[in-house]
C-alpha cells in the first residue's frame, strides 16, 4: 500500500509539471525530456502497480495515459509513449504465449476483413516473466529515446554541404544539434526567423553562433523576402501527424509556402517519438492559444476592449510542402509515414 | 596655428601652380573652413582647378604611353583594349579610355572612337543643349564609349553600389562639393547586404553629423531628421511633407543678382535632395514629386517677376498635392468600395494611409464588414492602423504575421497598400506584404492592391535583395 501511495504521488507530481509547463509560464521543456519522463513513469507503474495479467496492466496504463493526455492535450509525446508501451506489452505477451508475432503485424486487408485477429485475445493469461520482460523492453525504449538526437545529428553531413545558406525558424533542440554537428566539418551560413511573439529564434541564434556558425536573425515578415537566397530549409516540429503533415510552431506554414514557391527543399528533423496517430481536423485540440498580451500589451488600454486578439501557438503544414523527414531511423518521405506508424503503434491503441 | 597651416599649404601649392591661382585657392579654402556657402565664382574656380589637376595627371600618363609607341603595336592595342573593358559600366573608370584615344590617333580603334565622339558632339550640338555640358569636355568624352548602350542602360543608382569603393568615393566627393556631411557606416556589416548602406543607428542623426545650417534650409534639416527617426513615415506622408518643405523653401528664396530664378532655384534644391537622401533614401513617390517640381521651376519664363513666379510655383505644388494625392485617394476609394460587400472579412497589413481611407469611407457608406489587421515586428505599424479603425468604430481583430495562416481561412478579401509600382508590374511595399499575398494565394483569397499613379516608377526588380533599405536592427 505505501508503494501505491508513493506511486500516485509521483503521478500527481508529473501531471502538475505537465500542466504548468504547457502554459508558457514555466520553463518550456523539450519534448525529448517529456518523452523520457513519461516512459520512466510508465516503467515505474509497471514495476510497482498491482496487476496479474497483461490485460490488467494495459487497463491501468490506459487509464493513467488518458489522465495525462487530458492534462495537456497539446503535448502529444505523452500519448505517443503510452501507445508505445502498450505495443510493447502486446508484443511481450504474444511472445510469451508463443504465437507467431510476425504474421500478426502485417495486417493485410484480408486479415482485417476475415478475422478480428488479436481482438479475440483478452490478454487474461498470467505469465510471471511478463513484468520483467516488459520492464526490460521499456528500458530499451528509454535508451533509444536518449540517443535520438545523436542519431539525427549523425546524418547532418549527408545533407549539408559547404557554403550553403540554411534557413530555420524558432528554436528546436534537434535542429540545433543537427547544425552544430555539421558545423564541425563544413562551413555554412544560417538564417533564423525569430518567430514572434516569443522570439525563440533569438536564443537559437545565440546558441548557434556560440558554436561558430555564421548566423543572421530576421523578422518573420522578411521570410519570403530572404528566401530567394536560401538553399535549404531545415526545421523542427512539435508533432508529426498521421498523414505526414506537421503541427509546428506558428509561422512554419508561411515558411513552407515560401520554400515551395522558390523550389527550396524543406527538411524536417523529427525523432520517432513525435509521430502521433492523429489527423489535423480530428480533434478540437489542434490549435492552442496562449495569452495575447505578448501580441497587444495591456498598455494599449483604450483599444484593447474593442479588439479581438489571437495568439495561436501552432500551425498546420500539409505533407505536400515537405520534402524529407529525418528521424533517428533515417530519412523518409512524408508519404511513408503510414508505414512507420504501423510499426510503432497498434491500431487499437490509436484511440486510448 | 591656423595661419601656420595655411602658409604651409600655400607653400606646397606654389610649387605646383602659378601664384595667381594659389591666391584664389586660399580664399576658397578659407571660405570652406568657415562654412560659408561658396559663391558661384568660387565654385567654378574650384571646378576648373580640379580639371587642371586631372589634365596634369593625364599628361603624365600620356607621356609614358608616348614612350611605349615605338613598341610593337600589339602590346599597345592590348593595353587599350584592357582599359576599354571597364568602361561598359557607365559611371566608372572613364578617364583612362579617353587618354587612349587622344594620344594615339594613328591606331584604327582610336580613330573609330574619335569618329564616334565627333558624331556624338554633333548630335548634342544639334539638340541645342545648355552650355554646361559643352564646357566640360571630360564628361563629353566619357559618354562616348558607352554610346551604343546609353539609351538602354540607365545609370546604376548609387545606393546599391556600396560594395564598390569607387562609387562610394564618388558619392563622398559629390557630397563634399555640396557641403553635406557624409553619414558613417556601421562597424559590423551583414554580408548578405554588403551592397546596401548599413548606417550606424546607435545615436540619432544630429549626434553623428554636423549639419551646416547656412547651407541647408532649416525646414529641410528638420524634415531630414524626421525621416531618419521614423517620425514621418509612409510614402504619402513623406511626399506631402517634402512638398510642404519645398513650398517653404520657395517662399524664403531670394534670387541672387545676375541669376535666373529658373536655373538657380533648381541648383539650390540639389544639395537639399542629397541631404534628404542621406537621412533616408528617397521613395519613388518623392522622386516623382521632385521631378515635377524641378520641371515646373525650369518652365518659369525668364521675364517673370520673382513674386509672380513664386506664387505660381506655390500654387503648382498645391495642385499637385490636391490632384495626385487627395483626389486620387477619393477616386480610388470610390472604386474600391464597390468591391466591398456586406459581411466581408477584410485583411489589411501594416498601416497604409490609402487603405485606411478606403475602409473609413466604406464604413461611412454603411457597409457591414469586419477587419483583420496583421502586424509585424519590429516596427509594429499595424497598431496605428488599428487605433484609427477602432476609433471609427469598425470591428477589428489583431494578429501578428506568424499567425496569418491560422486566420486566413476566415478572410474573404485582402487589401494591400503599395510603396511603388514597378515597370514590370511588380509591387514594392513594406516587408511582409509578399508573404501575405503568398499565403492568400494558397487559400484562394483575392488580393487587391491600392496605389496612386504618382507612385509608378520605371525601375524593375524581381527579388528583395538587389535594391532595398535597411532599417534599425536594435529593436
Boltz contact constraints between the chains, C-beta under 6 A:
constraints:
  - contact:
      token1: [A, 196]
      token2: [B, 377]
      max_distance: 6.0
  - contact:
      token1: [A, 196]
      token2: [B, 400]
      max_distance: 6.0
  - contact:
      token1: [A, 196]
      token2: [B, 402]
      max_distance: 6.0
  - contact:
      token1: [A, 197]
      token2: [B, 400]
      max_distance: 6.0
  - contact:
      token1: [A, 219]
      token2: [B, 377]
      max_distance: 6.0
  - contact:
      token1: [A, 220]
      token2: [B, 401]
      max_distance: 6.0
  - contact:
      token1: [A, 220]
      token2: [B, 402]
      max_distance: 6.0
  - contact:
      token1: [A, 221]
      token2: [B, 376]
      max_distance: 6.0
  - contact:
      token1: [A, 221]
      token2: [B, 401]
      max_distance: 6.0
  - contact:
      token1: [A, 221]
      token2: [B, 431]
      max_distance: 6.0
  - contact:
      token1: [A, 221]
      token2: [B, 432]
      max_distance: 6.0
  - contact:
      token1: [A, 222]
      token2: [B, 431]
      max_distance: 6.0
  - contact:
      token1: [A, 224]
      token2: [B, 434]
      max_distance: 6.0
  - contact:
      token1: [A, 224]
      token2: [B, 435]
      max_distance: 6.0
  - contact:
      token1: [A, 224]
      token2: [B, 438]
      max_distance: 6.0
  - contact:
      token1: [A, 225]
      token2: [B, 431]
      max_distance: 6.0
  - contact:
      token1: [A, 225]
      token2: [B, 464]
      max_distance: 6.0
  - contact:
      token1: [A, 228]
      token2: [B, 463]
      max_distance: 6.0
  - contact:
      token1: [A, 250]
      token2: [B, 402]
      max_distance: 6.0
  - contact:
      token1: [A, 250]
      token2: [B, 403]
      max_distance: 6.0
  - contact:
      token1: [A, 251]
      token2: [B, 402]
      max_distance: 6.0
  - contact:
      token1: [A, 253]
      token2: [B, 405]
      max_distance: 6.0
  - contact:
      token1: [A, 254]
      token2: [B, 405]
      max_distance: 6.0
  - contact:
      token1: [A, 254]
      token2: [B, 435]
      max_distance: 6.0
  - contact:
      token1: [A, 254]
      token2: [B, 439]
      max_distance: 6.0
  - contact:
      token1: [A, 257]
      token2: [B, 438]
      max_distance: 6.0
  - contact:
      token1: [A, 257]
      token2: [B, 439]
      max_distance: 6.0
  - contact:
      token1: [A, 257]
      token2: [B, 442]
      max_distance: 6.0
  - contact:
      token1: [A, 295]
      token2: [B, 400]
      max_distance: 6.0
  - contact:
      token1: [A, 296]
      token2: [B, 398]
      max_distance: 6.0
  - contact:
      token1: [A, 303]
      token2: [B, 387]
      max_distance: 6.0
  - contact:
      token1: [A, 303]
      token2: [B, 390]
      max_distance: 6.0
  - contact:
      token1: [A, 306]
      token2: [B, 390]
      max_distance: 6.0
  - contact:
      token1: [A, 307]
      token2: [B, 396]
      max_distance: 6.0
  - contact:
      token1: [A, 307]
      token2: [B, 398]
      max_distance: 6.0
  - contact:
      token1: [A, 308]
      token2: [B, 397]
      max_distance: 6.0
  - contact:
      token1: [A, 309]
      token2: [B, 398]
      max_distance: 6.0
  - contact:
      token1: [A, 310]
      token2: [B, 399]
      max_distance: 6.0
  - contact:
      token1: [A, 310]
      token2: [B, 403]
      max_distance: 6.0
  - contact:
      token1: [A, 312]
      token2: [B, 403]
      max_distance: 6.0
  - contact:
      token1: [A, 312]
      token2: [B, 406]
      max_distance: 6.0
  - contact:
      token1: [A, 315]
      token2: [B, 405]
      max_distance: 6.0
